[in-house]
Amino acid sequence: MSISPAHEVPRPEYPRPQMVRQDWLNLNGPWQFEIDAGDSGLDRGLRERELSQTITVPFAPESELSGLGHTDFMEAVWYRRTVTIPAAWAGRRTLLHFGAVDHDATVWVNGVEVARHRGGFSPFTADLSEEVRPGEDATIVVRARDPRQGSQARGKQSTRYGNYECLYTRTTGIWQTVWLEPVPDVHLSRPRITPDVANSSFTVVTPLSGNRPGTSVRVTVSDREGVVATATARADVDLAPSLRLELDRVHLWEPGEGYLYDVRVQLLDAGGAVTDTVDSYAGLRSIAIDGKRVLINGRPVFQRLVLDQGYYPDGLMTAPTDAALLRDIELSVAAGFNGARLHQKVFEERFLYHADRLGYLVWGEFGDWGASTGHEQQPTASFITQWLEVLERDVSHPSIIGWCPLNETSEAIHDRVAQLDDVTRGMYLATKLADPTRPVVDASGYSHRVPETDIYDSHNYEQEPTAFAGQLSGLSKNEPFVNTTSGDRPISVPYRGQPYFVSEYGGIWWNPELAGTEQDATRVGSWGYGQRVRTEEEFHVRFAGLTEALLENADMFGYCYTQLTDVFQEENGIYRFDRSSKLDVERIRQVQSQPAATERSS
């Protein structure tokens, strides 16, 4: 069915590109809105009455694009919108989808609670079929609580009034697309597509909402020339039929060459009629570990990654347009990077779609920062729940080549911080259970607490290239640089020869407009790592020295440079916050174009 014209709806593109249905209704655009400063709105009747302001969804109220730009703390916010369920959806169930709501959401439809969800980075769905029918009006009310205090996965959102150091303007409430879609009573859930390069095939697991006698599932895989595989399985005896599809024509998904197969999943009734269809896609690629090397499709690929935090001046964590997501990847590739560590934020799925198409390598990460209760980080069991929702959404994206549940935990091992240990191990085990096909780093930088972690890494912001190379030289003797905190207490389990990389380095502090000014001397309103460079030439010399130290280390499988763009006061990006030019990008690309030691020896 048709949706509203693109010029009337912000972010009009289909938000879930790996599970597409043709019928849907985008609910982005104007919603009623009200700030609930004391989180007393339920008692004051906000659920029942009209709200006092208007906001543009899917942009958070702190952002300029929302029409509000309110950056103070908001304990709770409320949304309200009435929409008519299309009459053409008669005979089907209506699902209401939220891409992400920060942080603790409750949803009512026509006065009836239909969903509760905790976690600002993962999607959730409400079934409206018992409260409203096609052709009728649905009044949707959302309360989003975002408390200032307490352990919460906030990512890089500031817990102070203003921004400081590497923490930025908060995001409260709805910040990804909201939409409706109709489904039959028994329907397909998100397919899980696992590539098998060794056998030139895909395994497609097709979860169902239920079973009916005589039903079946059919999966068709096509390349750019036509159908390459078809398989059918019974859907009446298994809640998740599994089908193996051997490909007639083989095209590998490669770094820089994101070849994708189209995948169509259909649910058929006992008479063979199609009752539900989902369109998806897949990439045929493998990931393996050989000693200290990470292999993609059986060969070592040195991972030249950039830290990407996914913030925008006008949209904050929400990209202003789909083209802006694509543009960030293009800017990264232009600078010589072949991938990114998606840092302290679960990116919109549309970003992964573009990464999949372009063969852009990414590490999926959870935005776990914000779990500090003062002295130490204390993530809760809710982090595991939220992370599993992320894995369910993203596990079939070929661009994701590794997982990172936690970042920079730092408590001492012998303190036996039981809650941190339990959550760290729980998130690692949950990741391996959900996806045994990719490597997992238990916690990026600082405190490795799981002995069997697939990857070992460090964060190292030493700014002098010779000292930097010296710190990394022990890796050849299995004595790598390991992050520590003050004192002599170990914060990591011992290194045991895993693939190793410096997953944060550089962060070179450079703002050409401040060079030589009084503000340059005082550093007010600007932040970065180490001693700020004085000229662009000094930047390039330092960047080359640090990066070449990593490229020349034969025991390193990659690196991650901090960062792609400036973000507010953090001015260490390759590009400015508005994505305009700041440096000679061609010089940066040339440095990274040098063959790595692991590539020369393979």
N, C-alpha and C positions, 0 to 999 in steps of 0.2 A: 504494500500500500504506500501511498505517497506520504511524505512528511512535510513539515512547514518549509517554505523556501529558505535557502541557505542564508540570505541576508537578514532574516528575522531570527535566526537561531545561532547563538555562538557555539563553536565547536560542533558543527552539524554532522561530522563524519561518524560512521558506525564505530562505537567505542571498543568492540570486542572482535578484532579482525580474525582471530583463530577459531571463532565459533559464531558464524554469521547466519541469521535467519532473515528472510526477505521482508517479513512483516514486523514493523517496529514503529515506535513513536518517541521521538526525542523530546524530553521535557526540559531541556536547557532554555534559558531566557528569563523573563521577569517572574519572580516569586515574591509574595509578601514576606516580610522579614521583621524581626524585632530582637534587640539585645536584651537578655535577661541577666542583669548584672549580679543579682543575688541568688540566681538559680531557684527562684520562687515562682516561676511562671505557671507551673501546674496548679499551685494553690491560688494564683491570681486569675486563673481562667484563660490563659493564653491558648490553650488547646482548643477552646470553643469559639473564640472571637477573632475578628479581623485583626491583622497585625499592622503596625504603624508605619513601617518603611517598605521600600522595594529594593530588592537585590537582583543582580544578574547572575544566575547559576550557569556554569559551574565554578565561578570564581569566588574565592573566600572573601569574607567581609573586610579583611585587612588589605586586600589588593585594590589597586586603582580600577581594574577592569570590572570589579563587582559593582562599581558606582558608589561605594561607601568610603573605602580607604580608612577604616577605623582600626588603629593599630594598638589600642590599649587592651588590657586583659579583658576577656569575656568569659565568665564562668559558664554561661550557657547562651545559646541562640536558638531562635525558632523560625521555621519556614512554613509557608502555607500556600497551596495552589490547588485550584479546582480544575479538573480535566475530564472531558467526556471520553469514556472508553469507546473506541470505534464500534459501531453496530456490526460492521463486517467481521468482527471477531467472535460472533455468536457461535456457541458450541465448543469454544476453547477456553482454557484457563488464562487469566491475565497475570503476568509476572511484572513486578516493579523492581528494577535494578538500580543500585547505587554503586558507582565506580569506587568512591571513597568518601567517607565522612569522618572528620576529625573532631571528637575522638570517640565519645560514647553516645550512640544514637538510639533514639526510640522513634518509631514510626506508627502513626495512626492513620487509618482511612475511614472516613465517615464516622469518626468517633471511636473506632475499635482499634486496639493495638494489634499490629500485624507483624512487627519485627523489633528486635533489640540487637544491637551489635556493638562490640567494643573493639577499637583499633582504628587508627586513622589512615592506615595504608592499604587495607585489604577490602575487597568488594563484598557485598551481601545482597540478598534478594528476598522479597516478600511476595507471597502468593495472595492476590486480592480476590480470588474467586468466590469466597464465602461472603464478602462484604459488598461487592459491586459486580454488576453484569454488563456485558457489552450493550452500548446504547445509553447507559446510565452515567451520571456524574460521580466522580470520585474526588472528594476533598482530602488531599494529602497534607498531613501535618508532621513535621519533623522537629524534634528537639535534639540538639547536639550539645552535650556537655564537654567542656574543655578546661578542667580545673587547673589552677595555677600550681598547686602543690601536689605531691605524691609521685610515686613511680609510674611513669608513662613513657611509652615509646614515642618520642617527639622528634627524633632525628636532629636536625640542626636548628630547631626553633628555640629562640631565646627564652629563658625563664626569668630574665630581668625585664624591666619595662622597655628598655631600648636594646638595639643590637650591640654586640661587642665581640671583639676578636673574631672567631669563626662561627658565631651563632647569629641567627638572622630573624627577620620579622616572622611572627607566628602565623599559622594557618588554623582557622577555626571553622568547623562546619563542613558543608558540602564543597568539595574542591575537584571532583571529577564528574563526568556526565551522568545524568539521571535519565532513565528511559523505561518504556513499557514494551512488552512483547507478548503475543498470544502463543500458547502451546497447547497441544492436545492433552487429554487426561493422562495418558501414558506417553512420555516424551523422552527425547534424548537429553542427557546431560553432557557436560563438556568432554569430548573425546580426548584420550591420552594417546599420543602418537610417539612411538619409540623407534628411532632409526636403527638399522642393523646393516652396517656397511659390509661386514664379512659375508653376509648372505644376500646382499643386494635386495633388501626387503624392509618393509615397515611392519611393526606390530601395532594394531589399533585396538585399544580397549574402549568400549562404548558403554559407559554407565547409563542405566535407565531409571526412570522414576518409578517403574513397576513392571509387571509382566502380565501378558494376556495370552491365552492359548492360540497357537498357530502363528504368532508373530515372528518376524525375522529382521535381522539387520543386514544391510548391504553397504559395502564400502567400495568406492571407485576412486582410483588414483590415476591422475592424468599429468602428462608433461605438456610441453608447448606444441607437440605434434598430435596429441590425442591420448586415448586411454592406454595405460601401461599395466594395469592390474585391477582385478575385481574379485571380491570374495563376499560370501554370504554365510551367516551363522544364525542358528536359532536364537530367538530372543524371549522365549517363553519359559526357559528353565534356569536362567542365569541373570542376575542383576547387572552384570558387567561382561557381556560377550566379548571375547577376544578373537581377533582375526589377524592372520598373517598374510601379507600381500607381497609376493615376489615380483620384482619389477622386470618388465621386458626390455626397458632401456634405462641405463644407469647414468645419472648425473650427480656428481658429488657436490654438496654444499661446502664451499671452500672460503677461507678468509679472503675478503675482497671480491668474492664471486658467489653471491647468495642465491644459488639456483634453488627454486622452490617448486615442488609438485603441488598441484591442486588435489584436495581430498574432499570427497563428498560422502557424507554419512546419511543413510536413509533408513527409516523405520517403516516396515511393511506390515499390513494386517494379514489375517489368514487367507484373504483372497488375492494377495499380492499388490494391493493398492498402497501407495505411499501415504503415510499419515504424518510424518515429520521429516524434515530435511535440515541438515546443518552443513554449511560449507566451511572448509578449513584448508590448511596447507601444511606442508612439512618439508624439512630439509634433511638430506641423507648425509650424515657426517658422524664420525666417531671421535671419542676422546679416550686417551690411554695415558698411563704413567710408565715410563721406562727409566728407572733409576731416579735421577734428578731432572729428567726431561718430561715435559707434558707434550704429548703427541696429538695432533689433529689429523684424522684420516691416515694415521700411521707414520706421520713425519713430524719432526719438531718444528714448531712455529713460534718464533720469539715474540712474546706478547708485549707490544709497545702500547701500553695503556695510558689513558689520561683519566684523572679523577673528574667525574662529572657529577655535579650536585643538583642539576636540574632546576635552578631558580631563574626567574625572569623579573625584570624591574616592574612590569605592570601586572603580571599574573601570579607572582611568587611561585609556589610549587606547581601551578597550573600553566602550561604553555598557552600563550594567547591564541595560537592557531596550530593546526596539524603541521603546516609548513615549517613552523618554528622548531618542532621536534626533528624533522628531517634536516633542517639547516644546521643544527648542532652537530649531527653526525658528519655532515659535509665539511664543516669547519675543522672538526677533529682530523678527518682524513687528509685535508689540505695541509695540515701541520705535520703529517707523517705518522700519526697514530693509527693503529689498526684495530683499536677497541677501547673500551672504557670500563672503569670500575664505577658502577652506579651507586653513588655514595650517600649513605644515611637517608635514603628515600627509596620507596618502591615506586618506580617510574610508571607512568601511564602505559597501558598495553600498546597503544599506538606507537610509542617509541620503539618497543621491541619489534613491532611489525616492520618498521623501517630498517632496523638493524638486521632483521632476518633477510630482507630483500637485498641489502647491500653487502652481506657477508661481514658485518661488523661485530667483533667479539665483545661480549659483555659479561661481567660478573654480577650476578644478582645479589642484592644485599637488603637486609632489614634495617629500618631506621630506629635502632635500639637505644640511641642516646636519649637521655631524659630519665634514666632509671636511677640516678643518684639520689640518695637520701641524705647527703651531706658529706660523709667521709668516704663512702664506697658505693659502687654501683650494685643495685639490688633488683635485677630484672625479675619479673614474676612469672608464674605459670601461664598467665595470659599471653606472654610473648610467644610461647610455643604454639598456642592456639592460633594467634594471628599469623605467625610464620607459616603454619600449615596451610592456611587460606591462600597465602601468597604462592606457595609451591603448587597448590592445585591449579591456580590460574596460569602459572608461567612454565610449567614443567615441559611443555611440548615446543617451546620456542628454540629453534636451532642456534640462534645467536648466543644464548646463554651457555657458557662453557665452564662455569664454576659457580659455587654458592658460598655466601659469607653471611651467616646468621647474626653475628655479633661483631662489634668494632671497639677496640681499645679498652677492654676491661683491664684492670690493673692491680687487683688485690693480690697479696702475697699468697703463694701456694700453701705454706705451712700454717697460715691463719685459718685454713679450712673454712672458708666462707661458704657454708653449706648451700645456701640458696643460689649463689652464683654458680657454684660447681654443678648443682642439679640442673639449673636452667641451661647452662652451657652444654652439658652433656646431653640434656634432653633435646635441645635444638639441633645438635649434631646428629644424634640418632634419628630424630624425626626426618631430617633432610636425607640421610642415607636410606631410610626406609621408603620415603616418598620417591626418591630418585637415586638408584644405585649407579647410574650411568655417568655421573659427573663428579669431579673432585670437589671436596668441601674443606674450607679452612674454618676451624672451630671459632676463632675470633681473630680478626685482622689486626695485626700489630699488638704489641705489649703482651697480654697474658694468655698464652696457649695452655689450656687446662685439660685437653683430651689427648692422651698419648698417641692414639691412632689417627689423629688428624691427617688428612691426605696431603695437605699443603702446609708448609711452615713459612712465615713471613715476618717482616719487621717494617716499622716506619722510621725513617732516618732523614732528618732535616739538616744534617751537617752541610754547610754551605761551601766549604773549601774542598775542591775536587781531590787533591792529594790525600788529605785526611780521610775523606769519604772512601776512596779506593782502599786505603789501608784498613779501615774498619771492616770492609767486606772481604778482605783477602783470606781470612780464616776459613771460608766456606769450603775450600778445596781439601781441608783437613777435618771437615765435619765440625768446625768450630765457628759457626756463623755469628754475625752480629745479632744480638738478642736484646730487645728492649728491657729496660729496668726502670725502677722508680728509686726514690731516695732510700738510702740504707743498703744493706747487703742481702735483703730477703729476696729469694727467687720468686718471680711471678709467673714463670712458665715451666711446663714439663720439659725435660731435656729433648734436644733435637736428635732425630734418629735417621737422618739421611733422606728426608722427603724432598721433593721439588721445592725450591726456595726462591722467593723473589722479594724485592723491596717494594711493597705495595703502596707506599707513599714516600716521595722524595721531592726535592726541589723546593716548590713553593716560593720561588724567587720573587722578592718583594720589589715591584716596580710600577710607579705611576709617573709617566713622563711629564705630566703637567706640574707635579710637585717638585721635580728635581731641582735642587739648589735653593728652594724657597724656605722661609721660616717654618712653614708647616712640615716640610721635609725634615727639618731638624727636630721638631717637637713630636712628630708622628701622630699628631692629633687627627682623629677621623680617618686614619688609615692603618691597616694591619697586614702583616705578612710574617714570614719566617726569617730569622737571622738578621744579618746586616743588610739593609736595603742597598741595592746597587745604585751607582751614581749616574750611570749612562746606559743607553741601550747597548752599546758595544760591550760594556761590562756584563750585562745580562747574557748576551750571546756567548761570551767566553765562559761564564760560569755554567750556563746550560750545557754547552758542549762538553766541558770537563766532567760534570756530574754524570751526564748520560753516557758518555764513552766509557767511564769506569764500570758501568753496568753492562754495556754491550760487550766489553772485553772480558768479562768474568765468565769463564767457560762453564761454571757450575750454576749459573743463574738462568731461569727459564723466561724471565720477563721483568718488567717494572711498571710502575704506575706513577706518572708525574702529576703533581699538584700545581695547577688544575686547569681546566679548559677555559673558564672565564673568571674574571673578577666577580665577586658576589658582595654587593653592598660595600662595606668597609674593608673587606678582605681583598687586597689588590695584588694578587699573585697569579692572575690568569694569563693564558696565552692571548686571549682576547679581552676586551672590555666587557663590562656587565651587559651593555646593549648590543654586544656581539660585533662591534666595530673594530677596526684594526688598531693594534697597539704596538706590534712588533713586526719585524721582517719574518713573516711566516715561512718564506722559502728557505731561509737560513736554518730555521728550526727543522723543517722537513729534511734538508740535506744531512743534518747531523743524524737524524733517525733512520735515514736511508742506508747508512753503513751496515754491512752484514754483521750480525752478532757472532760471537765466538762459537756458540752452539750451532749456528747455521753454517758456518764455514767448515765445521768438523763433521757434519751429517752427510 
